[in-house]
Amino acid sequence: METSKDWDAKRLASYIDHTYLKPDATTATIDKLCDEAVQYGFYSVCVNGMWVARCRERLAGKSPLIAAVTGFPLGSMSAEALAYETAKAVEDGAREIDMVLPVGPLLEGDLTTVERHISLAVKAAGVPVKVILETGYLTDEQKRIACQISEAAGAAFVKTSTGFGPGGATAEDIRLMRAAVSPSVGVKASGGVRDRAKAIEMIEAGANRIGTSSGIAIVGGAQASGGGY
């Protein structure tokens, strides 16, 4: 059985989408995010769409991928607008997409609308799509249904939270989501993962990726400032 000592900084970093999604991001913020991703060996940077091209320039020839959020953070745009935003992010350099599903239709059982949003985003992307469930609004059964719809629509990952809604990632939700999809579909923990112990807990529960703005603290390079994604 693995212990926390088996999770060295390099191994943990390979799970992390180094994230900044607050509205106060500036060019300096994004450049710093990219430079940190290179320095610490994070899997990717995850940003809002307007910053994707900047990340492409800053990370040219470097290993971290670029992920962009779409339909973020509410998931309440039209499916066509979501598809356009997704395609634009990929055109600008995103190699993964983290999209928010429409929570309201899911809550009222309108699964056709939910599936259509995911399917159009997947088709527009042509790169791996992670579907954000916003688990804090959902019952366990709704979480399972959302996972199953996401997989059927072609998503590569299911993801817990935006970090802007109620609650955040829990080991219980990660285990539920892991059991609800095939082994080929990834599970991403996001929302409130701010330290090494929580990150390891998520991975050991079944997470394949961690979305966080506290990646440096998680790998042991600094203390988390608190708050945020």
Stockholm file with secondary structure:
# STOCKHOLM 1.0

chainA/1-229         METSKDWDAKRLASYIDHTYLKPDATTATIDKLCDEAVQYGFYSVCVNGMWVARCRERLAGKSPLIAAVTGFPLGSMSAEALAYETAKAVEDGAREIDMVLPVGPLLEGDLTTVERHISLAVKAAGVPVKVILETGYLTDEQKRIACQISEAAGAAFVKTSTGFGPGGATAEDIRLMRAAVSPSVGVKASGGVRDRAKAIEMIEAGANRIGTSSGIAIVGGAQASGGGY
#=GR chainA/1-229 SS CCCGGGCCHHHHHTTEEEEECCTTCCHHHHHHHHHHHHHHTCSEEEEEGGGHHHHHHHTTTSSCEEEEEESTTTCCSCHHHHHHHHHHHHHHTCSEEEEECCHHHHHTTCHHHHHHHHHHHHHHHCSCEEEECCGGGCCHHHHHHHHHHHHHTTCSEEECCCSSSSSCCCHHHHHHHHHHSCTTSEEEEESSCCSHHHHHHHHHHTCSEEEESCHHHHTTSSCCCSSCC
#=GC SS_cons         CCCGGGCCHHHHHTTEEEEECCTTCCHHHHHHHHHHHHHHTCSEEEEEGGGHHHHHHHTTTSSCEEEEEESTTTCCSCHHHHHHHHHHHHHHTCSEEEEECCHHHHHTTCHHHHHHHHHHHHHHHCSCEEEECCGGGCCHHHHHHHHHHHHHTTCSEEECCCSSSSSCCCHHHHHHHHHHSCTTSEEEEESSCCSHHHHHHHHHHTCSEEEESCHHHHTTSSCCCSSCC
//
